């Protein structure tokens, strides 16, 4: 497990040099200027107080405007000219730090942002006491921010789901995998006619190879009997306490090795129905809560197969936000509104202006973060 984490971190650390060689970054990342019509779109997940404050101060000090999503789409369509210095700030998932950190800082600087929500996972109320850390914003907090006008709220699909795609073992449901942001990486588990998410999934449930629900991969429905032996073994060994054993994975892997994995692949009709529900229900729920049209989509994990792209258009989404887009460093006016390129938050401070950072400093922070977390 640690070796796998280190290997993944090493690959991620070398992504930037590789993508620079392939021309996947705009000129400002390596010290150049902003080209005419360029409005960079930045993606955040969490808002870390010191880092986020520093980024907004760089934007404010150098006269950058933060656009609303409607203003940004107007620029893309060519109905309004691109301001000389403008950016779009986006947040994926609707995490708790948007409420506790990002909102006060944006308000202080007179700036705004877009949040792509996962309405099927949003809790009704904020945790009590209020000082308790929340993985995701509650509907109470989202309602308050929607009234304040700082944020646009758009769709990140209903559940931000992953699904099993084959019988190979990838891991097990643990106390940690069911909580907070980690639950997004835990694939859906079918129980009768419904899907279980997060803490609904029994401890010890085998997790198989998986892909994002909006990818083109068909879902593998493992028989419920496949899970029973492992779940029972964990329950008999003390539930949560079992995972405090240093050899818990080896023990559970041995139990799984005695299980015959069988099941079936979904049909293309089932796939379309499931993806349509992710897109349509997310739009409906967010519109009901915030009272504004939801016509902008961000694909989870930036994964969108042909089926998802066709269904997104059918569901009424006018734009789709991605990560890196082949051949597109920044989506320009007249570019594809259903494949909008975004840059990581690290690059905000590389925008032209006083106090501008360097790519070398960004890479040092990235490598320090990734290898540090891999060692931990």
C-alpha positions as CSV (number, residue, x, y, z in Angstrom):
1,X,0.0,0.0,0.0
2,X,2.7,2.6,0.9
3,X,4.6,1.7,-2.3
4,X,1.5,2.2,-4.4
5,X,0.9,5.7,-2.8
6,X,4.5,6.7,-3.4
7,X,4.3,5.5,-7.0
8,X,1.1,7.5,-7.6
9,X,2.6,10.6,-6.0
10,X,5.7,10.3,-8.2
11,X,3.6,10.1,-11.3
12,X,1.6,13.2,-10.2
13,X,4.7,15.1,-9.4
14,X,6.0,14.6,-13.0
15,X,2.7,15.5,-14.6
16,X,3.6,19.2,-14.8
17,X,6.9,18.9,-16.6
18,X,5.3,16.4,-19.0
19,X,2.3,18.7,-19.7
20,X,4.5,21.7,-20.2
21,X,6.4,19.8,-22.9
22,X,3.0,18.9,-24.5
23,X,1.8,22.5,-24.5
24,X,-1.0,22.0,-22.1
25,X,-0.4,25.1,-20.0
26,X,-0.9,28.8,-21.0
27,X,2.1,31.1,-21.4
28,X,1.6,32.9,-18.1
29,X,2.5,29.7,-16.2
30,X,6.1,29.9,-17.4
31,X,6.4,33.7,-17.0
32,X,4.6,35.0,-20.1
33,X,1.6,37.2,-20.3
34,X,-2.2,36.7,-20.7
35,X,-3.1,36.5,-24.4
36,X,-6.0,38.5,-25.7
37,X,-9.3,36.9,-24.8
38,X,-7.8,34.6,-22.2
39,X,-9.9,34.2,-19.0
40,X,-8.2,31.4,-17.0
41,X,-10.6,29.1,-15.0
42,X,-9.1,27.8,-11.8
43,X,-10.3,24.8,-9.8
44,X,-10.2,24.5,-6.0
45,X,-11.5,21.8,-3.7
46,X,-10.6,22.9,-0.2
47,X,-9.9,26.5,0.8
48,X,-6.8,26.5,3.1
49,X,-6.9,29.8,5.0
50,X,-3.3,31.1,4.4
51,X,-3.0,29.8,0.9
52,X,-6.4,31.0,-0.3
53,X,-6.0,34.4,1.3
54,X,-2.6,34.8,-0.5
55,X,-4.2,33.9,-3.8
56,X,-7.0,36.4,-3.4
57,X,-4.5,39.1,-2.4
58,X,-2.5,38.5,-5.5
59,X,-5.7,38.9,-7.7
60,X,-6.8,42.0,-5.8
61,X,-3.4,43.7,-5.7
62,X,-3.1,43.3,-9.5
63,X,-6.6,44.4,-10.5
64,X,-8.1,41.0,-11.5
65,X,-11.8,40.7,-11.7
66,X,-13.6,37.5,-10.7
67,X,-16.5,36.8,-13.1
68,X,-19.8,35.2,-12.4
69,X,-20.4,32.0,-14.4
70,X,-23.0,33.8,-16.6
71,X,-20.4,36.6,-17.3
72,X,-17.8,34.0,-18.2
73,X,-20.2,32.1,-20.5
74,X,-21.0,35.5,-22.2
75,X,-17.3,35.9,-22.9
76,X,-17.1,32.4,-24.4
77,X,-20.0,33.0,-26.6
78,X,-18.6,36.3,-27.8
79,X,-21.6,38.3,-26.6
80,X,-19.4,40.4,-24.4
81,X,-15.7,41.2,-24.7
82,X,-13.2,39.5,-22.4
83,X,-12.1,41.9,-19.7
84,X,-8.3,42.6,-19.8
85,X,-7.7,40.9,-16.4
86,X,-10.4,38.5,-15.5
87,X,-10.6,34.9,-14.0
88,X,-13.2,32.4,-13.0
89,X,-12.8,30.7,-9.7
90,X,-14.5,27.3,-9.3
91,X,-14.9,25.0,-6.3
92,X,-15.7,21.3,-6.7
93,X,-17.8,19.2,-4.3
94,X,-19.1,22.0,-2.0
95,X,-16.7,21.3,0.9
96,X,-17.1,22.8,4.3
97,X,-14.2,25.1,3.9
98,X,-16.1,27.0,1.2
99,X,-18.4,28.2,4.0
100,X,-15.8,28.6,6.8
101,X,-12.8,30.0,4.8
102,X,-13.6,30.9,1.2
103,X,-16.8,32.9,1.8
104,X,-15.4,35.4,4.3
105,X,-12.3,36.0,2.3
106,X,-14.2,36.4,-1.0
107,X,-16.5,38.8,0.8
108,X,-13.6,40.8,2.1
109,X,-12.1,41.2,-1.4
110,X,-15.5,41.8,-3.2
111,X,-14.9,38.7,-5.3
112,X,-17.1,35.7,-6.2
113,X,-16.9,32.1,-7.3
114,X,-18.8,29.1,-8.6
115,X,-19.5,25.9,-6.5
116,X,-20.3,22.6,-8.2
117,X,-22.5,20.8,-5.7
118,X,-23.1,17.1,-5.2
119,X,-26.7,17.4,-3.9
120,X,-27.2,13.7,-3.1
121,X,-24.5,13.9,-0.4
122,X,-25.3,17.4,1.1
123,X,-26.4,17.1,4.7
124,X,-29.5,19.0,5.8
125,X,-27.9,20.8,8.7
126,X,-24.4,22.0,9.8
127,X,-22.7,19.9,12.5
128,X,-23.3,20.9,16.1
129,X,-21.4,22.5,17.8
130,X,-20.7,24.9,14.9
131,X,-17.0,24.7,15.4
132,X,-17.0,21.0,14.5
133,X,-15.2,20.3,11.1
134,X,-17.7,19.6,8.3
135,X,-16.7,17.6,5.2
136,X,-19.4,19.2,3.1
137,X,-21.5,22.3,3.4
138,X,-25.0,21.8,4.6
139,X,-28.2,23.0,2.8
140,X,-28.5,25.6,5.6
141,X,-25.1,27.0,4.7
142,X,-25.7,26.8,0.9
143,X,-29.1,28.6,1.3
144,X,-27.4,31.4,3.2
145,X,-24.6,31.8,0.6
146,X,-27.1,31.7,-2.3
147,X,-29.0,34.6,-0.8
148,X,-25.8,36.5,-0.3
149,X,-24.9,36.5,-4.0
150,X,-21.2,35.6,-3.6
151,X,-21.5,32.2,-5.2
152,X,-23.2,30.6,-8.2
153,X,-24.2,27.0,-7.5
154,X,-24.1,24.5,-10.3
155,X,-24.0,20.7,-10.8
156,X,-21.3,18.2,-10.0
157,X,-23.8,15.3,-10.6
158,X,-26.1,13.8,-8.0
159,X,-23.7,11.5,-6.1
160,X,-20.2,12.1,-7.7
161,X,-20.3,8.3,-8.0
162,X,-17.8,5.6,-8.8
163,X,-19.1,2.1,-9.9
164,X,-17.5,-1.3,-9.9
165,X,-16.5,-2.3,-13.4
166,X,-15.0,-5.8,-12.9
167,X,-14.3,-8.5,-10.3
168,X,-10.7,-7.6,-9.4
169,X,-10.2,-6.6,-5.7
170,X,-9.2,-3.0,-5.1
171,X,-9.7,-2.7,-1.3
172,X,-12.3,-2.9,1.4
173,X,-14.8,-0.5,3.1
174,X,-13.1,0.8,6.3
175,X,-14.2,3.4,8.9
176,X,-12.1,6.0,7.0
177,X,-13.4,5.2,3.5
178,X,-17.0,5.8,4.7
179,X,-16.3,9.4,6.0
180,X,-15.9,12.8,4.6
181,X,-14.2,13.3,1.2
182,X,-12.9,9.7,1.2
183,X,-16.5,8.5,0.7
184,X,-16.4,10.0,-2.8
185,X,-13.8,7.4,-3.8
186,X,-15.8,4.5,-2.4
187,X,-17.8,2.9,-5.2
188,X,-21.6,2.5,-5.0
189,X,-22.8,-0.8,-3.5
190,X,-26.1,-2.2,-4.7
191,X,-28.4,-3.4,-2.0
192,X,-31.6,-4.8,-3.6
193,X,-33.0,-2.0,-5.7
194,X,-31.0,0.9,-4.2
195,X,-27.4,2.0,-4.0
196,X,-25.6,2.5,-0.7
197,X,-23.1,5.3,-0.2
198,X,-20.7,6.3,2.5
199,X,-21.5,5.1,6.0
200,X,-24.5,3.1,4.7
201,X,-22.1,0.5,3.3
202,X,-21.1,-2.3,5.8
203,X,-17.6,-2.4,7.1
204,X,-15.5,-5.0,5.3
205,X,-17.4,-4.9,2.0
206,X,-15.0,-5.7,-0.8
207,X,-14.4,-2.8,-3.2
208,X,-13.6,-3.9,-6.7
209,X,-12.0,-2.2,-9.7
210,X,-14.0,0.9,-10.5
211,X,-14.5,3.9,-12.7
212,X,-16.4,7.2,-12.5
213,X,-20.1,6.8,-13.2
214,X,-19.9,9.3,-16.0
215,X,-17.2,7.3,-17.8
216,X,-18.1,4.9,-20.6
217,X,-17.4,1.8,-18.6
218,X,-20.3,-0.5,-17.8
219,X,-21.1,-1.2,-14.2
220,X,-20.4,-4.7,-12.8
221,X,-23.1,-5.8,-10.3
222,X,-21.4,-8.3,-8.0
223,X,-23.8,-10.8,-6.3
224,X,-24.6,-9.7,-2.8
225,X,-23.3,-13.1,-1.6
226,X,-19.8,-11.9,-2.6
227,X,-19.8,-9.4,0.3
228,X,-21.4,-11.5,3.0
229,X,-18.3,-13.5,4.1
230,X,-16.0,-10.4,4.5
231,X,-18.7,-8.3,6.2
232,X,-19.4,-11.1,8.7
233,X,-15.7,-11.6,9.4
234,X,-15.3,-7.9,10.3
235,X,-18.4,-7.9,12.4
236,X,-17.4,-11.0,14.3
237,X,-13.9,-9.4,14.9
238,X,-15.3,-6.2,16.5
239,X,-16.3,-3.9,13.7
240,X,-14.3,-0.7,13.8
241,X,-11.8,-2.3,16.2
242,X,-10.8,-4.8,13.6
243,X,-9.2,-2.1,11.5
244,X,-6.9,-1.0,14.3
245,X,-5.0,-4.3,13.9
246,X,-1.8,-3.9,11.9
247,X,-2.5,-6.9,9.8
248,X,-6.2,-6.3,9.1
249,X,-5.7,-6.0,5.3
250,X,-3.8,-9.3,5.1
251,X,-6.5,-11.1,7.2
252,X,-9.4,-9.7,5.2
253,X,-7.6,-10.4,1.9
254,X,-7.3,-14.0,2.9
255,X,-11.0,-14.2,3.7
256,X,-11.8,-12.7,0.3
257,X,-9.5,-15.2,-1.4
258,X,-12.0,-17.9,-0.4
259,X,-14.9,-16.2,-2.1
260,X,-16.0,-16.8,-5.7
261,X,-16.7,-13.4,-7.3
262,X,-19.6,-13.5,-9.7
263,X,-22.1,-11.1,-11.1
264,X,-23.2,-9.4,-14.3
265,X,-22.5,-6.2,-16.3
266,X,-25.2,-3.7,-16.7
267,X,-26.9,-3.2,-20.1
268,X,-26.4,-0.1,-22.1
269,X,-30.0,0.9,-21.2
270,X,-29.3,0.6,-17.5
271,X,-26.1,2.6,-17.9
272,X,-28.0,5.4,-19.7
273,X,-30.8,5.5,-17.1
274,X,-28.3,5.7,-14.3
275,X,-26.2,8.5,-15.8
276,X,-29.4,10.4,-16.8
277,X,-30.5,10.2,-13.1
278,X,-27.2,11.6,-12.0
279,X,-27.5,14.6,-14.3
280,X,-31.3,15.3,-14.2
281,X,-31.8,14.8,-10.4
282,X,-28.8,16.9,-9.5
283,X,-30.1,19.8,-11.7
284,X,-33.6,19.6,-10.3
285,X,-32.5,19.4,-6.6
286,X,-30.1,22.4,-6.8
287,X,-32.6,24.5,-8.7
288,X,-35.2,23.8,-6.0
289,X,-32.8,24.8,-3.2
290,X,-31.1,27.9,-4.7
291,X,-34.0,29.2,-6.9
292,X,-31.7,29.8,-9.9
293,X,-31.3,27.9,-13.2
294,X,-28.7,25.2,-13.1
295,X,-27.3,24.7,-16.7
296,X,-23.6,24.3,-16.0
297,X,-22.0,20.9,-15.2
298,X,-18.6,19.8,-13.9
299,X,-17.8,16.1,-14.5
300,X,-16.5,14.2,-11.5
301,X,-12.9,13.3,-11.9
302,X,-13.2,15.1,-15.2
303,X,-14.5,11.9,-16.7
304,X,-17.1,12.0,-19.5
305,X,-17.7,9.3,-22.0
306,X,-19.8,9.7,-25.1
307,X,-23.0,8.6,-23.3
308,X,-22.6,11.1,-20.5
309,X,-21.8,14.0,-22.9
310,X,-24.9,13.2,-25.0
311,X,-27.1,12.9,-21.9
312,X,-25.8,16.1,-20.4
313,X,-26.9,18.0,-23.6
314,X,-30.2,16.2,-23.5
315,X,-30.7,17.2,-19.8
316,X,-30.3,20.9,-20.6
317,X,-26.7,21.6,-19.6
318,X,-25.3,24.3,-21.7
319,X,-21.6,24.0,-20.6
320,X,-19.4,21.3,-19.1
321,X,-16.2,22.0,-17.1
322,X,-13.3,19.6,-17.2
323,X,-9.7,19.6,-16.2
324,X,-7.0,19.6,-18.8
325,X,-8.3,19.5,-22.3
326,X,-6.1,18.2,-25.1
327,X,-4.9,21.0,-27.3
328,X,-6.5,23.7,-25.2
329,X,-4.5,25.5,-22.5
330,X,-7.3,28.1,-21.9
331,X,-10.7,27.9,-23.5
332,X,-11.0,31.0,-25.6
333,X,-14.1,32.9,-27.0
334,X,-15.6,30.6,-29.6
335,X,-14.2,27.5,-27.9
336,X,-16.1,24.4,-27.0
337,X,-18.5,25.3,-24.1
338,X,-18.9,21.5,-23.3
339,X,-15.2,21.0,-22.7
340,X,-14.0,24.0,-20.7
341,X,-10.3,23.7,-19.6
342,X,-9.4,24.4,-16.0
343,X,-6.1,25.0,-14.2
344,X,-5.2,23.9,-10.7
345,X,-5.3,26.5,-7.9
346,X,-1.5,26.5,-7.6
347,X,-1.2,28.6,-10.7
348,X,-3.3,31.6,-9.5
349,X,-0.1,33.3,-8.1
350,X,1.7,32.9,-11.5
351,X,-0.7,35.4,-13.1
352,X,1.1,38.5,-14.3
353,X,1.5,41.2,-11.7
354,X,3.3,42.5,-8.7
355,X,4.5,39.7,-6.4
356,X,4.1,37.0,-9.1
357,X,5.4,33.6,-8.2
358,X,7.5,31.2,-10.3
359,X,6.8,27.8,-11.6
360,X,9.7,26.4,-9.7
361,X,8.1,27.5,-6.4
362,X,4.8,25.8,-7.4
363,X,6.6,22.6,-8.3
364,X,8.5,22.6,-5.0
365,X,5.2,22.9,-3.1
366,X,3.6,20.2,-5.2
367,X,6.4,17.7,-4.7
368,X,6.6,18.5,-1.0
369,X,2.9,18.0,-0.5
370,X,2.7,14.8,-2.5
371,X,5.8,13.0,-1.3
372,X,5.1,14.2,2.2
373,X,1.6,12.7,2.2
374,X,2.9,9.5,0.5
375,X,5.4,9.1,3.4
376,X,2.6,9.7,5.9
